[in-house]
Amino acid sequence: MIDIEFIRKNPEKAKEKCREKKSNVDIDRILELDKKRRKMIETIEGLKAEQNKISDKHRHKSEDDYRKAREIKERIKMLEPELKKVKDEFYELMLKVPNFSLSDVPKGESENDNIVIERVGEKPKFNFPVKDYLTLSLSLDIIDIKRASKVSGPRFGYLKNEGAILEFALINYTLDTILKEGFIPVVPPVMIKEKAMRAMGYIEGLDKQEMYYLPQDKLYLVGTSEQSIGPYYMDEILNESDLPKRFLGFSTCFRREAGSYGRDTRGIFRVHQFDKLEMFCLVMPEDSVKEHLNLLSLQRKLLDGLKLPYRIVRICTGDLSFPSASSFDIETWFPSENKYRETHSTSNCTDFQTRRLNIRYKSKDGKKFFPHSLNGTAFAIGRIIIAILENYQQEDGSIKIPEILKKYVGKDKISYQK
């Protein structure tokens, strides 16, 4: 949630920031309700103070005192429901205000305006016709989408044999790399309450159509473990000495892919269920820009270890997610498509989520502040397996195992064996 004080002092700036993120929330109405809300609170508090003054007269209350007390009670009784109505509308509108982009985020309308800031690694050169990962995985018997479709429908897949082993290899490689950096490993719940999901900023945003909801239980299935790690300290106060808090979460994730009709309908690139390793951090506000770059550097370290070619993209204002103030994507090279595809994202959400979650920390002088929250993909397992299969394919249809994964996989290559 955006600090209302900023909106009060900078209404035109707030409107501009909303327009940048394609939000049509009514800032003027928010300010009107805020003014009315504060005035009503002041009136009710004044009436209660007067009521207490009369109550303090333990003796010698006059008929006039009793009459005034009744009138005040009736007035409060009449005003409180009206205040609740104003408060409810105010908070509902405030929840619809997206996080404002940081000043250095490039302006733009859509993903077409994102800026490639760096390319890393050499694209592999093949002296044979390149196969896509589905062709490779079918011949190697490591991914089965035909039977998954029979069992679960489209956009599902079985990882099997070395495909499954590759998943666990990537998990162990990530744990060995990231835990050295002071991250706490966590396997979080994959179902969360509406309060937690809303506080993380995913219900008001366009992401809502991507979510699976269980109405009987009033629970959402997470689309990323960030959504259930973020609320871990909801309604709690940390100490300044507790920060930074860094988590590495592993979970199964669920997405409808409602906005991807007709795209990547075959295979496991864009699926309803996938496993993912996600980094999530809480830091002091003055450290969040530096922490964001640290998360990006860890993503690079993981990809550099696999020796996969990739490029880093700075996300423009119009393509930022609802809770993000600044984001980078990493797109990894997919030879069969002759292009880069998104495999990683990292975002600085400033105090937007922690304000909604009511997570605070106490400074050394006793003052309370909202920490900043950040997230970053370590690996979306399926997409990285695809990248490995395509970039490490051999002419005979086998797959070389990246050097850094060999000790986890237990072999040098994947080849079909009857």
C-alpha positions in Angstrom: 0.0 0.0 0.0 1.2 3.5 -0.8 1.7 5.9 2.1 -1.3 8.2 2.1 0.9 11.0 3.2 2.7 10.9 -0.1 -0.6 11.1 -2.0 -1.7 14.0 0.1 1.4 16.0 -0.6 1.9 14.9 -4.2 -1.6 14.2 -5.8 -0.5 15.0 -9.3 2.6 12.9 -9.0 0.5 10.0 -7.7 -1.8 10.3 -10.7 1.1 10.3 -13.0 2.6 7.2 -11.3 -0.8 5.4 -11.6 -1.0 6.2 -15.3 2.5 4.8 -15.8 1.2 1.5 -14.5 -2.1 1.7 -16.4 -4.1 2.1 -13.3 -7.3 4.1 -13.4 -7.8 4.3 -9.6 -9.5 7.7 -8.6 -6.9 9.6 -6.6 -9.2 12.6 -6.2 -11.8 10.3 -4.6 -9.2 8.9 -2.3 -8.2 12.3 -1.1 -11.9 13.3 -0.7 -12.6 10.2 1.4 -9.3 10.7 3.4 -10.3 14.3 4.3 -13.8 13.2 5.3 -12.5 10.2 7.2 -10.0 12.3 9.3 -12.7 14.9 10.0 -15.2 12.3 11.2 -12.5 10.6 13.4 -11.7 14.0 14.9 -15.4 14.7 15.6 -16.0 11.3 17.2 -12.9 11.5 19.3 -14.0 15.0 20.5 -17.4 13.6 21.4 -15.8 10.8 23.3 -13.6 13.2 25.2 -16.6 15.2 26.1 -18.4 12.0 27.1 -15.5 11.0 29.4 -15.5 14.5 31.0 -19.1 14.0 32.0 -18.4 10.4 33.2 -15.6 11.7 35.4 -18.2 13.6 37.5 -18.8 10.7 39.8 -21.1 12.8 41.9 -23.3 15.9 41.5 -24.3 15.1 37.9 -27.1 17.4 36.9 -30.1 16.6 34.7 -28.3 18.7 32.0 -25.3 16.3 32.3 -27.4 13.3 31.8 -29.2 14.9 28.8 -25.9 15.8 27.2 -24.5 12.3 27.8 -27.5 10.8 26.0 -27.2 13.2 23.1 -23.5 12.5 22.7 -24.0 8.7 22.8 -26.7 9.0 20.2 -24.5 11.2 18.0 -21.6 8.7 18.2 -24.0 5.9 17.5 -25.1 7.7 14.3 -21.6 8.7 13.2 -19.8 5.4 13.7 -21.6 3.4 10.9 -21.1 6.3 8.5 -17.4 6.4 9.4 -17.1 2.7 8.8 -18.6 3.2 5.4 -16.2 5.9 4.5 -13.2 3.9 5.9 -14.2 0.8 3.9 -14.4 2.7 0.6 -11.1 4.5 1.4 -9.2 1.4 2.1 -10.7 -0.5 -0.9 -9.5 2.3 -3.2 -6.1 2.5 -1.5 -5.6 -1.3 -2.1 -6.1 -0.6 -5.8 -3.3 1.9 -6.0 -0.3 0.1 -7.5 3.3 0.5 -6.2 4.9 3.5 -7.7 8.0 3.0 -9.9 11.4 4.2 -8.8 12.7 7.3 -10.5 15.3 5.4 -12.5 12.9 2.9 -14.1 12.6 3.5 -17.9 9.3 4.9 -19.1 7.3 2.7 -21.4 3.9 1.3 -22.3 4.6 -2.4 -22.7 7.2 -5.2 -22.8 8.2 -3.8 -26.2 9.7 -0.8 -24.4 11.8 -2.9 -22.0 15.6 -2.3 -22.4 18.2 -5.0 -22.9 21.1 -3.8 -20.8 23.6 -6.8 -21.2 24.1 -10.0 -23.1 26.2 -12.7 -21.4 27.7 -15.9 -22.8 28.2 -17.3 -26.3 25.3 -18.9 -28.1 26.1 -22.5 -29.0 26.9 -23.3 -32.6 25.6 -26.5 -34.0 26.8 -28.3 -37.2 23.6 -30.3 -37.3 19.9 -29.5 -37.4 18.8 -28.2 -34.0 16.0 -30.1 -32.3 13.5 -28.6 -29.9 13.3 -29.9 -26.3 10.1 -31.8 -26.9 11.6 -33.8 -29.7 14.7 -34.5 -27.6 12.8 -35.3 -24.4 10.5 -37.7 -26.3 13.4 -39.7 -27.7 15.1 -39.7 -24.4 12.0 -40.6 -22.4 12.4 -37.9 -19.9 9.3 -35.7 -20.3 5.8 -37.1 -21.1 3.1 -34.6 -22.0 0.9 -37.1 -23.8 0.1 -39.1 -20.7 0.0 -36.0 -18.5 -2.7 -34.6 -20.9 -4.6 -37.9 -20.5 -4.4 -37.7 -16.7 -4.6 -33.9 -16.1 -5.4 -32.1 -19.3 -3.3 -29.7 -21.4 -0.4 -27.7 -19.9 0.8 -30.5 -17.6 3.8 -32.9 -17.9 5.5 -35.8 -16.3 9.3 -35.4 -15.6 10.8 -38.9 -15.5 14.1 -40.7 -15.5 16.9 -38.2 -16.0 14.3 -35.4 -16.3 13.3 -35.9 -12.7 17.0 -36.3 -11.7 17.8 -33.0 -13.4 15.1 -31.3 -11.2 16.7 -32.5 -8.0 20.2 -31.7 -9.4 19.1 -28.1 -9.9 17.6 -27.9 -6.4 20.8 -29.2 -4.8 23.0 -26.9 -7.0 20.9 -23.9 -5.9 21.0 -24.8 -2.2 24.7 -25.2 -2.3 25.1 -21.9 -4.1 22.5 -19.6 -2.4 22.7 -20.8 1.3 26.3 -19.7 1.4 24.9 -16.1 1.0 23.0 -16.2 4.3 19.6 -17.4 3.0 17.3 -19.5 5.2 15.9 -22.5 3.3 12.1 -22.9 3.6 9.4 -25.1 2.1 6.3 -22.9 2.5 2.6 -23.7 2.3 1.2 -23.6 -1.2 -2.3 -22.5 -0.1 -2.8 -19.2 1.6 -5.7 -17.0 2.9 -7.2 -14.2 0.9 -5.8 -11.6 3.5 -2.3 -12.8 2.8 -2.6 -12.9 -1.0 -4.2 -9.4 -1.0 -1.5 -8.0 1.2 1.1 -9.2 -1.2 -0.6 -7.2 -3.9 -1.7 -9.9 -6.3 -5.5 -9.7 -6.1 -6.0 -6.1 -7.2 -3.4 -6.5 -10.0 -4.0 -8.3 -13.3 -2.5 -11.4 -11.7 -5.9 -12.4 -10.1 -7.0 -14.1 -13.3 -3.9 -16.3 -13.1 -4.8 -17.7 -9.7 -6.5 -20.9 -8.6 -9.0 -20.3 -5.8 -10.7 -22.9 -3.6 -14.0 -21.2 -2.6 -15.0 -23.9 -0.1 -11.8 -23.4 1.9 -11.3 -19.7 1.0 -7.7 -20.4 0.0 -5.6 -19.4 -2.9 -2.9 -21.7 -4.5 0.4 -19.8 -4.8 1.8 -18.8 -8.2 5.2 -18.4 -6.6 6.5 -19.1 -3.1 7.1 -15.4 -2.5 3.4 -15.2 -2.0 3.5 -17.4 1.1 6.9 -16.4 2.4 6.2 -12.7 2.4 3.4 -12.9 5.0 5.6 -15.0 7.4 6.0 -12.0 9.7 2.5 -10.5 9.0 1.4 -8.2 11.9 4.8 -8.6 13.7 7.5 -6.1 14.7 11.1 -7.1 14.1 14.2 -5.5 15.5 16.6 -3.5 13.3 19.2 -6.1 14.2 17.1 -8.9 12.7 17.5 -7.4 9.2 18.2 -8.4 6.6 16.1 -11.5 6.5 16.7 -13.7 3.4 14.8 -16.8 2.5 15.2 -19.4 -0.3 11.9 -21.0 -0.8 11.1 -24.2 -2.8 7.5 -24.9 -3.7 5.1 -26.2 -6.4 3.4 -23.2 -8.0 0.1 -23.0 -9.9 -1.0 -20.6 -12.6 -4.0 -20.6 -14.9 -2.1 -19.0 -17.8 -5.3 -17.3 -18.6 -3.5 -14.5 -20.5 -1.5 -16.8 -22.8 -4.2 -18.3 -25.0 -2.6 -19.9 -28.0 1.0 -19.5 -26.7 3.2 -22.4 -25.7 0.3 -24.8 -25.6 2.5 -27.8 -26.0 5.3 -28.9 -23.6 6.3 -27.6 -20.2 7.4 -24.0 -20.8 4.0 -22.5 -19.8 2.1 -24.9 -17.6 -0.5 -24.9 -14.8 1.8 -26.6 -12.3 5.6 -26.2 -11.9 8.3 -26.3 -9.3 10.3 -23.2 -8.5 13.1 -21.9 -6.2 12.5 -18.3 -5.1 14.5 -15.8 -3.1 12.7 -13.4 -0.8 14.3 -10.7 1.3 13.3 -8.1 3.9 15.8 -5.3 4.3 16.2 -1.7 5.7 14.8 0.8 3.2 18.2 2.4 2.5 19.5 -1.0 1.5 16.8 -2.2 -1.0 18.4 -0.9 -4.2 21.7 -2.6 -3.3 19.8 -5.8 -2.3 18.0 -5.8 -5.6 21.4 -5.8 -7.5 22.6 -8.5 -5.1 19.6 -10.7 -6.1 20.4 -10.1 -9.8 24.0 -11.0 -9.2 23.0 -14.3 -7.6 20.7 -15.1 -10.5 23.6 -14.5 -12.8 25.9 -16.7 -10.7 23.5 -19.6 -11.0 23.2 -19.2 -14.8 26.9 -18.6 -15.3 27.5 -21.9 -13.4 25.4 -23.7 -16.0 27.2 -21.8 -18.8 23.9 -20.9 -20.4 23.8 -17.7 -22.6 21.3 -15.1 -21.4 20.5 -11.4 -21.5 19.4 -9.0 -18.8 16.4 -6.8 -19.4 15.3 -3.7 -17.4 11.5 -3.6 -17.2 9.8 -0.4 -18.1 7.0 1.3 -16.1 4.2 0.0 -18.2 5.3 -3.6 -17.8 6.0 -3.6 -14.1 3.8 -5.9 -11.9 1.3 -4.4 -9.5 3.5 -4.6 -6.4 6.9 -3.9 -8.1 8.7 -0.6 -8.0 11.6 -1.8 -10.1 12.3 -5.1 -11.9 14.9 -6.9 -14.0 14.2 -10.0 -16.1 16.7 -12.5 -17.3 16.0 -14.2 -20.6 17.9 -17.4 -21.5 18.7 -18.5 -25.0 16.5 -21.2 -26.6 18.2 -22.4 -29.8 15.1 -24.1 -31.3 13.3 -20.8 -31.3 16.3 -18.8 -32.1 15.5 -16.3 -29.4 15.7 -15.5 -25.7 12.8 -16.4 -23.4 12.2 -15.2 -19.8 13.4 -17.6 -17.1 14.1 -15.2 -14.2 12.7 -12.1 -12.7 13.7 -10.0 -9.7 11.7 -7.1 -8.2 12.1 -4.4 -5.5 8.7 -3.9 -3.9 9.9 -1.2 -1.5 7.5 -0.9 1.5 4.4 -1.6 -0.6 3.9 -5.2 0.6 5.2 -4.7 4.1 2.8 -1.8 4.7 -0.1 -4.0 3.6 1.2 -6.9 5.7 1.8 -4.6 8.7 5.4 -5.9 9.0 7.5 -3.3 10.9 10.9 -3.1 12.5 12.0 -1.2 15.5 15.1 1.0 15.1 17.7 1.5 17.8 16.0 4.6 19.0 12.6 2.8 19.3 10.9 4.2 16.2 9.0 1.8 14.0 9.4 1.6 10.2 8.3 -0.6 7.3 11.2 -2.7 5.8 11.4 -3.2 2.1 10.7 -6.5 0.4 12.3 -8.0 -2.6 12.0 -11.2 -4.6 14.0 -13.0 -7.2 13.7 -16.3 -9.1 16.5 -18.7 -8.4 15.2 -21.3 -10.9 11.8 -22.0 -12.5 12.8 -25.7 -12.8 10.9 -26.6 -16.0 12.2 -23.7 -18.0 15.8 -24.2 -17.0 15.6 -27.9 -17.9 14.3 -26.9 -21.3 17.3 -24.5 -21.7 19.7 -27.2 -20.7 18.3 -29.8 -23.1 18.4 -27.4 -26.1 21.7 -25.7 -25.4 23.5 -29.0 -24.5 22.1 -31.2 -27.2 24.4 -33.4 -29.3 24.1 -34.6 -32.9 23.2 -38.1 -31.8 20.2 -36.7 -29.7 22.0 -37.1 -26.4 22.3 -34.3 -23.9 25.6 -33.3 -22.2 25.2 -32.6 -18.5 26.5 -29.1 -17.5 29.8 -29.6 -15.7 28.5 -28.1 -12.5 25.6 -30.5 -12.4 27.5 -33.8 -13.1 28.1 -34.6 -9.4 24.4 -34.2 -8.7 23.2 -36.2 -11.8 25.8 -38.9 -11.5 26.6 -39.1 -15.2 28.1 -37.0 -18.0 25.2 -37.2 -20.5 21.6 -38.3 -21.0 21.2 -40.8 -23.8 18.3 -43.2 -24.6 18.7 -46.7 -23.2 16.1 -49.3 -23.8 
